[in-house]
Amino acid sequence: MTPRNIPTSLYKLSLSERSQIISDYANLDQSDIKALSCGLTIEQADSMIENVIGRYTLPLGLGTNFLINGREFIVPMVVEEPSIVAAVSYAAKLVSAGGGFKTSSSEPVMIGQVQVLDLADLADAAAKINMAELELLAAANRFHPTIQKLGGGAKGIECRPLPDTPAGPMLIVHLLYDCRDAMGANAVNTAVEAIAPLIEQLTGGRVNLRILSNLTDRRTARAEGLVPVDQLARPGLNGEQVAQAIFEAWAFAAADPYRATTHNKGIMNGIDAVALATGNDWRALEAGAHAYAARNGRYTSLTDWSLITLDEGKFLKGVLDMPLSVGTVGGATKAHPTARVSMKMLGNPHARTLAEIMVAAGLAQNLAALRALATEGIQTGHMRLHARQVALAAGAAADQVQRIADILVSENNIREERAKALIERGLHNTTKP
Ligand code: MEV
């Protein structure tokens, strides 16, 4: 898909103008447009989970200005929190000024775990497993010939002895499984269940759990972005001062787990929103991200920021490298009508490309948060958007919302009662509130 005139200022357009633009851009048809406003039918919802009594909708917005490996993307994001979409779009624009995001990803290799107990000698059992690797891989591959034809499937076996657990010694067998475009939970779980009896035969032990690991440190995506320092200038602060303040903000997260948790939450604001929009399992991503952030024994920042000087000038450089197990086939990605449209808007990417788009969104979201926090603080922008929600909650019509929100902000009185009063007295129609 080639980019076709996506205006960067989508927020200045009406909902229907935006919808028209995105329809042209992504060749959406009538059923796609319907899926954007209606989402799941109640019957579809009923077949997705248990005890269904309704549907729960969230806003789907578009992150703009994403230039990734030289290609433009608009990024569908589902999230309830104001500011996130505006902030990520602004930060993506800053990164575009430095040439855009450069992304890469590993092969989509997941880990399935088999827990083996009642072993007299862990090293001996591990040796037997290693000797039988080919036999185990063949057994693991029996149930998913298609994934193997596509170049995926079981690729390796590793043993992790745990000599000292609350339940005594145990051997953990890792099955490395390339999931291609699937998130892979089903394929991996089927494969580890398939090899468990063989593991018992080989070792004489007893298998308990057989389940994938969400710490997908073999399935990672990386994004790097440069921001020309002068792009960061703000009223009263030059670009270098802002870049330095962002670097200091990152250093705080790098050194302190209390701050790193919030810092990483901001990264996940972007990643989860794309995961939700594309029907991916955001809990799996959350679990993997936070475990990875603590992989060296201390919880820290998932991003790295530094100040660098190149021939072209001074830059703020950001890198985000993290586990990202997302799929583009199977599951809600295909079953959920709105997720299908999100995928279409992204040009129906393969799983690795989707992971790279998500990691770029995470890096941009982090840049936006650090920049706001290190300059005017997060509340100014937040309150402006919060005021719109307050106006809506007070019953403002679509064409009144912005004016009422502006008045609430100018009065520094963002309360529903005040918004109601403004609506009742028609004050939003005057220039003097
Ligand atoms: C709010 O949803 C996210 C932030 O708290 C992230 C951060 O502090 O870096 C703004």
Boltz pocket constraint, residues with backbone or C-beta under 6 A from the ligand:
constraints:
  - pocket:
      binder: B
      contacts: [[A, 81], [A, 262], [A, 263], [A, 264], [A, 265], [A, 266], [A, 267], [A, 269], [A, 366], [A, 369], [A, 370], [A, 373], [A, 378]]
      max_distance: 6.0
